[in-house]
Amino acid sequence: MKKRLLLGFASAVMMVMPALSADVIVNVRPPAAIVETRPVAPGVGYVWTPGYYRYDGGRHVWVGGAWVQPPRPHAVWVAHKWVHRRGGWVLVEGHWR
């Protein structure tokens, strides 16, 4: 039960984060993504959201992937990605489509 609540909370946070984030330009290109081994899904209907690098305190920090339940049927996860803009790198947050 705790695991389900935690996954539900994580899913809700992921949906809200794009609305709260502002472009932060980083001068250092992020490292290549870490190749993760997906654990077995915790249940039917879960979607794997791959890991990504976030920028924290002057360095890139890896955030591991996770299984989450989509907010609605047929929702598709669009992964986080770094894009080159305005002389630096900007993290485009992952989101549901």
C-alpha positions as CSV (number, residue, x, y, z in Angstrom):
1,M,0.0,0.0,0.0
2,K,2.8,2.4,0.9
3,K,4.5,1.7,-2.4
4,R,1.4,2.4,-4.4
5,L,0.8,5.7,-2.5
6,L,4.5,6.7,-3.1
7,L,4.2,5.9,-6.8
8,G,1.0,7.9,-7.1
9,F,2.6,10.9,-5.4
10,A,5.7,10.6,-7.7
11,S,3.4,10.6,-10.7
12,A,1.5,13.7,-9.5
13,V,4.8,15.5,-8.9
14,M,6.0,14.6,-12.4
15,M,2.8,16.1,-13.9
16,V,3.1,19.4,-11.9
17,M,6.9,20.0,-12.4
18,P,6.8,21.3,-16.0
19,A,4.3,24.0,-14.9
20,L,6.6,25.1,-12.1
21,S,9.9,25.0,-13.8
22,A,11.7,27.9,-15.6
23,D,14.5,27.5,-18.1
24,V,17.8,27.3,-16.3
25,I,20.7,27.6,-18.7
26,V,23.7,25.4,-17.9
27,N,27.1,26.0,-19.5
28,V,28.2,22.4,-19.1
29,R,26.9,19.7,-21.4
30,P,25.3,16.8,-19.5
31,P,27.2,13.5,-19.6
32,A,25.9,10.6,-21.7
33,A,22.8,8.9,-20.2
34,I,23.5,5.9,-17.9
35,V,22.2,2.7,-19.4
36,E,19.7,1.4,-16.8
37,T,18.5,-2.1,-16.3
38,R,14.7,-2.0,-15.9
39,P,13.4,-4.0,-13.0
40,V,10.2,-5.9,-13.4
41,A,7.1,-3.7,-13.5
42,P,5.3,-3.6,-10.1
43,G,2.0,-4.3,-11.8
44,V,-0.1,-4.2,-14.9
45,G,-0.4,-0.7,-16.5
46,Y,2.8,0.8,-15.2
47,V,5.0,2.8,-17.6
48,W,8.8,3.0,-17.3
49,T,10.1,6.6,-17.1
50,P,13.8,6.5,-17.9
51,G,16.5,8.2,-15.8
52,Y,18.0,11.6,-16.7
53,Y,20.6,14.1,-15.4
54,R,19.4,17.1,-13.5
55,Y,21.7,20.0,-12.7
56,D,22.3,20.6,-8.9
57,G,24.8,22.7,-7.1
58,G,27.2,23.2,-10.1
59,R,27.1,19.5,-11.3
60,H,25.0,17.0,-13.1
61,V,23.3,14.4,-10.9
62,W,21.7,11.2,-12.2
63,V,18.0,10.6,-11.3
64,G,17.2,7.0,-11.8
65,G,14.3,5.8,-13.8
66,A,11.1,4.6,-12.2
67,W,7.9,2.7,-12.9
68,V,4.8,5.0,-12.6
69,Q,1.1,4.7,-13.4
70,P,-0.1,7.0,-16.2
71,P,-2.5,9.7,-15.2
72,R,-5.1,8.5,-17.8
73,P,-5.5,5.6,-20.3
74,H,-3.3,5.7,-23.3
75,A,-1.0,8.4,-21.9
76,V,2.5,8.4,-23.3
77,W,5.6,9.5,-21.3
78,V,7.8,11.9,-23.1
79,A,11.2,11.6,-21.4
80,H,13.4,14.5,-20.0
81,K,16.0,15.8,-22.5
82,W,18.7,18.4,-22.6
83,V,18.6,20.8,-25.5
84,H,21.2,23.4,-26.6
85,R,19.7,26.9,-26.4
86,R,21.0,30.5,-25.9
87,G,24.7,29.5,-25.5
88,G,24.0,26.7,-23.0
89,W,22.0,23.6,-22.1
90,V,18.4,23.6,-20.9
91,L,16.6,20.6,-19.4
92,V,13.2,20.1,-21.0
93,E,11.2,18.3,-18.3
94,G,9.6,15.0,-19.0
95,H,5.8,15.0,-19.2
96,W,2.7,13.0,-20.1
97,R,1.2,13.4,-23.6
